[in-house]
Structures are given as C-alpha cells and as structure tokens.
Amino acid sequence: MRRILVTGASRGIGRAIAVAFAARGDRVAVHYGSARDEAAKTLERLGGTGHAIVGGDLADPGQAREVVDAAVRELGALDVLVNNAAVAPGPGNRHAIATTSYEDWQHQWRHTVDVDLLGAANVTYTFAHHLIDRGAPGSIVNVGSRGAYRGEPDYPAYGAAKAALQAFGQSMAIALAPHDIAVTSVAPGFIATERQQVGDAVRQQSPFGRAGTPEEVAAAVLHLSSPEALWSSGAVLDLNGASYLR
C-alpha cells in the first residue's frame, strides 16, 4: 500500500488516475483547485478506505506547499506524486495571437504558467523534500501533453507550459536519482473527458480512429510510478494513438 497525491483529481484524467491507484489498494489524496464538489465525487468512486481530499490554488506558492503538507497529515506520509493539475484549453481561455488583446494575452500566459508549470514545480519541491527528509524512495509522474511537440496555436501558453513541465521533469530525474526518487512524464494527445468532446476531426487525428481515454492515461501513470519502472526515470511517454510521432 502506497500513499499517493494526485493534483487536479476532481474530474477527467486526474479522477481516472485516482480511481486506478485506489483500485490497486493505495490510499489517495484527491487534490482540487476550486471544484470541491467534484473532488467529493471522485472520493466516492475510490475503492478501499483511508483516502482524503485536499484543496488549494497551485498558482499560489504558499497554497501549493500546503497541499503537500495537508496530504501528508491526512495520509501519514506520501510515496507518489502525480502532477496533473492544469489550466486546460477551453473556449474561455483561447488566446490565438492574431485575435487576442495584449491584456488578455498577458493574463492567459501568467495564469497558465503559474498553475501548469510553477505550481507543479512548487508541489514537486515540497514533495521531494518530504521524501528526502524521510530517507524514503518515491516517484513523481508529470502529466504533460502532445502539444509540447505538436504545438498549440490557439493555446500557446498551454503548449509552452507543458513543454517546460516535461523538461523540468527530466532535470528532476537527474537531480533526484541519488535520493532514489524516479521522475517521468506522460504526454497525452487528445483525451475524451466530460469537458473535452470528441468530433470527427479529432478522431481522424489517430489511425485508430478515436481519441484516448482517461483510463489509458491512468494505466501508463500507474506503470511509471511503480518500483519496476525505476529505470524509466527521465522518460517522456507519448500517449497519442500514433497521432504524432517524433
């Protein structure tokens, strides 16, 4: 039994990851930014006992640290961190350069980077020091994006933040290896969730003729977080159904 913190676990990919860990007998801290009711729904879906909900705005460095501290208090310790929380692309934050005002451009970049990159970096820092202070091994898995490579012309801040997150993960893989902490990333393509609807254009991106599922991302995260995947530290695993090859 391991203790897991999944950020951004109130819905979608984060919820699927939390459910998958709990199904294996792990205890999970379900993090949410503002949607506590949705996080409670995630908690209801978790098998086993001893899970917890922790809230906090990861754009705030103090709250980012408190999220980890609260998860440690609730679960007793932590062994695995999944950096999943993100400002995901949507109609309300589109910022294509040709059609966005300078003020909106500044806002979208600041908000996205604060959560998707700096929030993850601050949570990682606190989690890593928790493990180092305990002298315990552990694992960190970052949820990046295909957009880090393929580009996000309508959401450039998202693509840039995810590319930086994946590069940050590789830096941490080197820095934390002496402490027996493995760091990996997954880079999903389009994943069908309750907030991301799938049309024909999306399905046609993959030769499989469909979008990915949150459960497929969760399965990859479970593997990469396992002790058996230690030698994968530093890797970025593409999960895009052959829709983008590099």
N, C-alpha and C positions, 0 to 999 in steps of 0.2 A: 504494500500500500504506500503510494506516494502522495505528497501534498502539492497541489497544482494551483497556480494563479493564472487565469485566463482573462486578459483585459478585453473590453468590448464584447462581453459574453451575453448581452441582453437579447441578441437575436442573430439570425443569419449564421455566418461561418463560426463566429465565437460560440454561439449556442451549441452548434453541432460538435465543436471541439470539447466543450464542457461535458456534454452528454456522453461522448465517446470515452473520455477519461473515467467518468463515473462508472460506466459500464464495465470497465476493467477493474473496478474495486478501489479506485483512487478517490481521495477527498478533494473537492474543488472549491476554490474561492471564485465566485462569479462577480466580475467587476462590471460596473455600469458607469456611464458618464452622467446622464440625466434621466434615463428611462428606467426608473426603479421598478415600475410595474412589470415591464418586460423582463427585467432581470429576475423578478419573482417567478414569472412563468418558466424561465429557464431552470430555476431551482426546483420547481415542481416536477420537471422532467428527469431529474438526476436520480439514477438508481443508487441504492445504499443510503448511508447516513453520514452526518458529520460535515456536511457542506455549509457554505456561508455566502453571504452577499456583502460586497464592499463597494462603496461609491466614491467617486472623486473625479474632478476635472483634470485630466492629464496635461492640459495646457498650462496648468499652474504647478510650478516645481514643488511647492510645499505639499499640495494635494497628491502629486504623483508619488512622493516619498511616503505619505500617509497611507496610500492604497496598499503598498507592500507591507508596511508596519501593521496595518489592520488585518491583512490576510494572515500574517504571522501570528498575531494574537488569536485570531479565530481558529486557525488550524494547528497551532502549536509550533509550526515550522513550515518551510517551503522547500521543495526539491526541484520543481519545474516552473518556468515562466514561459507563457505564450504571449508575445506582444502582437495582439490582434487589433486593438482599438485603432480606429482611423476615421478621418473625415472622408467618407466615401463619395465618389462622384454622384451627382444627382441634379435635378432641374434647378434647385435653389443655389447651387454653388458653381455653375458653369462660368468659366472665365476665359473664353477664347480671346486671344489678344486683340483681334481686329474689331471686336464688338463690345469690349468691356471698358468701363471708365477707369481712369487711373486710381480713383479712390477704391472702387470695388476690387481692382487688381491687387492693390496693397492688402486689403482685408482678407481676400481669399488666400493669398500666399502666406500671410502671417498666421492665420488660423490653422491652415493645413499643416504647415511646418511645425507649429507649436505642438500639435497633437500627434501627427503621424511620425515625426522624427524626434523632436526634443522630448516629448512625453515618453516615448519608448526608451530613449537614452537615459532619462532620469529614473524610470522604473528599473531598467537594467542595472544601473549603478547601485541602487538600493538593494535589489535582489542579490547581485553579485557579492556585495559586502556582507549580506546576511549569511551566504554560504561560506565565504572566506572566514568570517568570524567563528563559524561553527566547525570549520575544517571539514566540510562535507562536500561531496561531489554533487553535480547537478547539471541541468540542461536548460538552455534558452532556445526557443524557436520563434523567429520573426515571421509574420505574415506579410510578405511583400506583394509584388504584382508583376504581371506580364508587361504592364505599362511602363515599367522601369526600362524595358528594352524596346518595346514596340512603339512607345510614345503615346501621349495623351494630349492631343492638340486642343481639345475643349477643356481639359482639366490639367494644365501643365504643372501646377503646384503639386498635385497628387502624384503624377509620374515622377517628378524630381524628388519628392519626399520618399517615395518607395525605393527609388534607386539609391538614395542616400542611406535608407534603412538597411538595405541589403549590403551595401559597402561597410556600414557600421558593424553589422553582424560579423563580417569577415575580419575586421580589425579586432573585435572582441574575441573571436575564435582563437586568435594568436595570443592575445593578452591574458585570457583566462584558462588556456590549456594547462599551464603549470599548476593551476588550482583544481584540476580535474573537472572543469566546467566546459561542456561542449556547447557550441553556438552554431545554429544552422538557420536557414531561411527557406520558405516556400514562396514561389512566385506564381500564384494562380492567374489563369486567364479569366474569361467571363464566367461567373458562378451564378446560377439561378437561385435567388432567395426571394423572400416575401417583398423586399424592396427593389429587387432587380428583375424586371420582367424580361422574358426572352421572346424575341421575334425571329422571323426567318433570316434576317441579315446576320444576327448573332449566331444562330445555329449553323449557318453556312461557313462561318469562320473556321470551324473544325471539320476535318474529313470524317469524323464520327457523326456529323450532322446533328449535334446537340451541344448544349452548354454543360459545364461541370456542375457538380452538386456540392453543397457544404460538407456532406458526409465523406466525399472523396478527399477533400482538403483535410478533414479531421483525421482520416486514416493515415495520411502522409505525416501529419504533425505527430501522431502517436508513435509512428516508427522512428522519426528523427529524434524524438525526446527520450527514446529508450536507451538503456545502457548498451544494448547491442549495436546502436548506431553511433557510438562514440567516435569511430574513425571517419565518420561523415562530417565532423566538425569543420566549419568553414564553407560547406557546400551550400549552393542555392539550387533548390529542386524546382524545375519548371513543372507546372500542373495546368497545361493549357490544351490538352487534347490534340497536340500537333498543330495547333493554330498559329504558332510562331516558333520557328526553330532557329537556333543560334549556335 
